[in-house]
Amino acid sequence: MLSLDLLRSFLAVHRAGSITAAAEALGVSQPTVTAHVRSLEQTLDRPLFDRVARGVVPTAAGHELARRVAGPIDALQALARDETGELLGETVHLGGASDFICHQALPALAGLVAEGLQLRVRFGLPDEMADALVARRIDVWLSSVRPRRSGLAVTPLCDETFALVASPIYREDVVTAINPDMLRDVPLVAYAEEAPILRRYWRTVFGVRLSRPVDLVVPDLRGVLEAVLAGAGASVLPMYLCEPYLAAGRLHLMAEPEVPPLNTLYVVTRADAGPRSPVGQVRLELLNAFV
């Protein structure tokens, strides 16, 4: 019989793509994971990974073994969680946009971490996070788009409301913009060169395409916020980030549409994640905090 410890180490390496990362996820030493993988390869008399410069890549045999053992091992983990009522040091990998995770999700999950959950966070764009979830490099994805891939469980989490804001230094130039021409002398700040949030706001509020380039790009909405607070220009930001600064008078609404644009966020897991597993507990905690 194959040792469960060997299979757990193998599966962790397969999902992490790195012996070092797998050891961190399991809470054991790197030599222990290396020994487990070598022992399993010797027992099965076949290589399970090819060693590369930045980790390991599963062989065909490694992929097949992972396909066969992932479900049973995850089920055993979930059973152990249900029987003991503890999180057993299980590591859950959370992915999504840096601003929402840091500002909203991590405070909501602090209680689970205090109870014993091991949590690792990874930031990235939707396509990257979808690939990582399917490949089991992350377990929970907080997505700003509704994924259409099979094998995923998708639940609406909350709605983000957006506002066009700038420092009060622009108040005299633009009190309330009713068309984009009124903003032609105000620099624009975005988190990506394509400025998707700004473009959507222009389309839904002003009814036109954003035709001008942005002046400052910061790949994090918290950085965009800081630049806007400092007077770099205007931007469209979620209300959870800018509302305290609007109340304090440090930001000014540049437009006040009757129905502000909003975007739905989703919590996404693989469909095989049990409701009582650590992944299921993280999902439930997030839903309880926001729904």
C-alpha positions as CSV (number, residue, x, y, z in Angstrom):
1,M,0.0,0.0,0.0
2,L,1.1,3.5,-0.8
3,S,1.7,5.8,2.2
4,L,-0.9,8.6,2.5
5,D,2.0,11.0,3.5
6,L,3.8,10.2,0.3
7,L,0.7,10.8,-1.8
8,R,-0.1,14.1,0.1
9,S,3.4,15.4,-0.5
10,F,3.2,14.3,-4.2
11,L,-0.1,16.1,-4.7
12,A,1.1,19.2,-3.0
13,V,4.1,19.3,-5.3
14,H,1.9,18.7,-8.3
15,R,-0.4,21.6,-7.4
16,A,2.4,24.0,-6.4
17,G,4.8,23.2,-9.2
18,S,7.6,23.5,-6.6
19,I,9.0,21.3,-3.8
20,T,9.7,24.4,-1.8
21,A,6.2,25.8,-2.2
22,A,4.7,22.3,-1.4
23,A,6.7,22.1,1.8
24,E,5.5,25.5,2.8
25,A,1.9,24.5,2.1
26,L,2.2,21.3,4.1
27,G,4.1,22.8,7.0
28,V,7.0,20.4,6.7
29,S,10.7,20.7,5.6
30,Q,11.8,20.7,2.0
31,P,14.0,17.6,2.5
32,T,11.0,15.7,3.8
33,V,8.9,16.5,0.7
34,T,11.9,15.6,-1.6
35,A,12.3,12.3,0.2
36,H,8.6,11.5,-0.1
37,V,8.5,12.2,-3.8
38,R,11.7,10.1,-4.4
39,S,10.3,7.3,-2.3
40,L,7.0,7.4,-4.3
41,E,8.9,7.4,-7.6
42,Q,10.9,4.4,-6.5
43,T,7.8,2.5,-5.4
44,L,6.0,3.1,-8.6
45,D,9.3,2.7,-10.7
46,R,8.6,5.7,-12.8
47,P,9.5,9.5,-12.7
48,L,6.6,11.7,-11.6
49,F,8.3,15.1,-12.1
50,D,11.0,16.6,-14.4
51,R,13.2,19.0,-12.5
52,V,13.5,22.4,-14.2
53,A,15.2,25.7,-13.3
54,R,12.2,27.1,-11.4
55,G,10.6,24.0,-9.9
56,V,9.2,20.8,-11.3
57,V,7.0,19.8,-14.2
58,P,4.8,16.7,-13.9
59,T,5.5,13.9,-16.3
60,A,2.6,12.1,-18.0
61,A,2.7,9.5,-15.2
62,G,2.6,12.4,-12.6
63,H,-0.5,14.0,-14.2
64,E,-2.2,10.6,-14.3
65,L,-1.4,9.9,-10.7
66,A,-2.6,13.3,-9.6
67,R,-5.9,12.8,-11.5
68,R,-6.5,9.5,-9.7
69,V,-5.6,10.5,-6.1
70,A,-6.7,14.1,-5.9
71,G,-10.3,13.4,-5.2
72,P,-9.8,10.7,-2.5
73,I,-7.1,12.7,-0.7
74,D,-9.2,15.9,-0.7
75,A,-12.2,13.8,0.6
76,L,-10.0,12.4,3.4
77,Q,-8.9,15.9,4.3
78,A,-12.6,17.1,4.4
79,L,-13.5,14.0,6.5
80,A,-10.8,14.8,9.0
81,R,-11.9,18.4,9.1
82,D,-15.5,17.3,9.8
83,E,-14.6,14.8,12.5
84,T,-12.2,16.9,14.4
85,G,-13.7,20.4,13.9
86,E,-10.3,21.7,13.2
87,L,-8.6,23.1,10.1
88,L,-5.6,20.8,10.6
89,G,-3.1,23.3,9.3
90,E,-4.6,22.9,5.8
91,T,-3.3,25.6,3.4
92,V,-5.8,27.4,1.3
93,H,-4.5,29.5,-1.6
94,L,-6.6,32.6,-2.4
95,G,-6.3,34.6,-5.6
96,G,-7.7,37.8,-7.1
97,A,-7.2,41.5,-7.3
98,S,-4.8,42.9,-4.8
99,D,-7.0,45.9,-3.7
100,F,-10.1,43.9,-2.9
101,I,-8.3,41.0,-1.2
102,C,-6.2,43.4,1.0
103,H,-8.9,45.9,1.8
104,Q,-12.0,43.6,2.1
105,A,-11.3,39.8,2.0
106,L,-8.4,39.5,4.5
107,P,-10.2,41.2,7.3
108,A,-13.2,38.9,6.7
109,L,-10.9,35.8,6.9
110,A,-8.9,36.9,10.0
111,G,-11.0,34.7,12.3
112,L,-10.4,31.5,10.3
113,V,-6.6,32.2,10.4
114,A,-6.8,32.7,14.2
115,E,-8.5,29.3,14.4
116,G,-5.7,27.5,12.5
117,L,-6.2,28.0,8.8
118,Q,-3.1,28.4,6.8
119,L,-3.7,31.1,4.1
120,R,-1.6,32.0,1.1
121,V,-2.5,34.9,-1.2
122,R,-1.7,35.4,-4.8
123,F,-2.6,38.5,-7.0
124,G,-3.4,38.4,-10.7
125,L,-5.7,39.2,-13.5
126,P,-8.8,37.2,-14.3
127,D,-7.4,34.9,-17.1
128,E,-4.3,34.2,-15.0
129,M,-6.4,33.4,-11.9
130,A,-8.8,31.2,-13.8
131,D,-5.8,29.1,-15.2
132,A,-4.4,28.9,-11.7
133,L,-7.7,27.7,-10.2
134,V,-8.2,25.0,-12.8
135,A,-4.5,23.9,-12.4
136,R,-5.0,23.8,-8.6
137,R,-2.4,26.4,-7.9
138,I,-5.0,28.4,-6.1
139,D,-8.2,27.2,-4.3
140,V,-10.4,30.2,-4.0
141,W,-10.7,33.0,-6.6
142,L,-12.3,36.4,-6.0
143,S,-13.2,37.3,-9.6
144,S,-14.5,40.6,-11.1
145,V,-15.9,38.6,-14.0
146,R,-18.2,35.6,-14.2
147,P,-16.1,32.7,-15.4
148,R,-17.6,30.4,-18.0
149,R,-15.3,27.4,-17.5
150,S,-16.6,24.0,-16.6
151,G,-15.8,22.4,-13.3
152,L,-16.1,25.6,-11.3
153,A,-18.5,26.6,-8.6
154,V,-19.4,30.3,-9.0
155,T,-21.4,32.3,-6.5
156,P,-22.1,36.1,-6.5
157,L,-20.3,37.7,-3.6
158,C,-21.1,41.4,-3.6
159,D,-21.5,44.4,-5.9
160,E,-18.9,47.1,-6.3
161,T,-20.2,50.7,-6.9
162,F,-17.9,53.0,-8.8
163,A,-17.3,56.8,-8.6
164,L,-15.4,59.3,-10.7
165,V,-13.3,61.2,-8.1
166,A,-10.4,63.7,-7.9
167,S,-8.7,65.9,-5.4
168,P,-10.6,69.0,-4.3
169,I,-8.0,71.0,-6.2
170,Y,-10.0,70.3,-9.3
171,R,-13.3,71.5,-7.8
172,E,-13.1,74.9,-9.3
173,D,-12.4,73.5,-12.8
174,V,-15.2,70.9,-12.7
175,V,-17.9,71.0,-10.1
176,T,-20.0,68.2,-11.6
177,A,-19.2,66.8,-15.0
178,I,-22.2,66.2,-17.3
179,N,-20.1,65.3,-20.3
180,P,-16.5,64.2,-20.8
181,D,-15.5,67.4,-22.6
182,M,-15.6,69.1,-19.2
183,L,-12.8,66.8,-18.1
184,R,-10.5,67.5,-21.0
185,D,-8.0,69.4,-18.8
186,V,-8.0,67.0,-15.9
187,P,-5.4,64.2,-16.1
188,L,-6.7,60.6,-15.9
189,V,-5.2,57.9,-13.7
190,A,-5.8,54.2,-14.4
191,Y,-4.6,50.8,-13.1
192,A,-4.0,49.5,-16.6
193,E,-3.0,51.0,-20.0
194,E,-6.3,49.8,-21.5
195,A,-8.2,51.7,-18.6
196,P,-11.1,49.2,-18.5
197,I,-12.8,50.8,-15.5
198,L,-12.6,54.3,-17.0
199,R,-13.8,53.1,-20.4
200,R,-16.8,51.4,-18.8
201,Y,-17.7,54.5,-16.8
202,W,-17.4,56.7,-19.9
203,R,-19.7,54.3,-21.8
204,T,-22.3,53.8,-19.1
205,V,-22.4,57.4,-17.6
206,F,-21.5,59.6,-20.5
207,G,-22.7,57.4,-23.3
208,V,-19.5,57.8,-25.3
209,R,-16.2,56.0,-25.8
210,L,-13.1,57.2,-23.9
211,S,-11.0,58.5,-26.7
212,R,-8.1,60.1,-24.9
213,P,-5.1,58.3,-23.4
214,V,-4.6,58.1,-19.7
215,D,-1.8,60.1,-18.1
216,L,-0.8,57.8,-15.2
217,V,-0.9,54.0,-14.9
218,V,-0.5,52.3,-11.6
219,P,-1.2,48.5,-11.5
220,D,-3.0,48.6,-8.1
221,L,-6.1,50.5,-7.3
222,R,-4.7,51.5,-3.9
223,G,-1.8,53.2,-5.8
224,V,-4.4,54.9,-8.1
225,L,-6.2,56.1,-5.0
226,E,-3.0,57.6,-3.5
227,A,-2.1,59.3,-6.7
228,V,-5.6,60.8,-7.0
229,L,-5.4,62.0,-3.3
230,A,-2.1,63.7,-4.1
231,G,-3.7,65.6,-6.9
232,A,-2.4,63.7,-9.9
233,G,-5.8,63.7,-11.6
234,A,-9.1,61.9,-11.7
235,S,-10.0,58.3,-11.7
236,V,-12.9,55.9,-11.3
237,L,-12.6,53.9,-8.1
238,P,-14.8,51.5,-6.1
239,M,-16.7,53.2,-3.3
240,Y,-15.2,50.9,-0.6
241,L,-11.8,52.5,-1.3
242,C,-12.8,56.1,-1.8
243,E,-15.8,56.6,0.5
244,P,-13.9,57.5,3.7
245,Y,-11.9,60.2,1.7
246,L,-15.1,61.6,0.2
247,A,-16.6,61.9,3.7
248,A,-13.5,63.6,5.0
249,G,-13.4,66.1,2.1
250,R,-10.1,64.7,0.7
251,L,-11.8,63.6,-2.5
252,H,-14.5,65.3,-4.7
253,L,-17.1,63.6,-6.9
254,M,-16.5,64.7,-10.4
255,A,-19.9,63.3,-11.6
256,E,-23.1,62.2,-9.9
257,P,-25.1,59.9,-12.1
258,E,-28.5,58.8,-10.9
259,V,-27.5,55.2,-11.2
260,P,-23.7,54.8,-10.6
261,P,-22.0,51.9,-12.5
262,L,-21.5,48.7,-10.5
263,N,-19.8,45.4,-11.0
264,T,-20.5,42.1,-9.4
265,L,-17.7,40.1,-7.7
266,Y,-17.8,36.4,-7.5
267,V,-16.3,33.8,-5.2
268,V,-15.1,30.9,-7.3
269,T,-13.9,27.4,-6.3
270,R,-13.5,24.1,-8.0
271,A,-16.7,22.1,-8.1
272,D,-15.1,19.3,-6.1
273,A,-14.4,21.4,-3.0
274,G,-16.5,20.0,-0.2
275,P,-18.7,22.4,1.8
276,R,-16.9,21.4,5.0
277,S,-13.4,21.4,3.6
278,P,-11.1,24.3,4.5
279,V,-11.8,25.7,1.0
280,G,-15.5,25.4,1.7
281,Q,-15.0,27.1,5.1
282,V,-13.2,30.0,3.4
283,R,-16.0,30.3,0.8
284,L,-18.7,30.3,3.5
285,E,-16.8,32.9,5.6
286,L,-16.6,35.2,2.6
287,L,-20.3,34.8,1.8
288,N,-21.3,35.4,5.4
289,A,-19.2,38.6,5.4
290,F,-20.5,40.1,2.2
291,V,-23.8,38.6,1.2
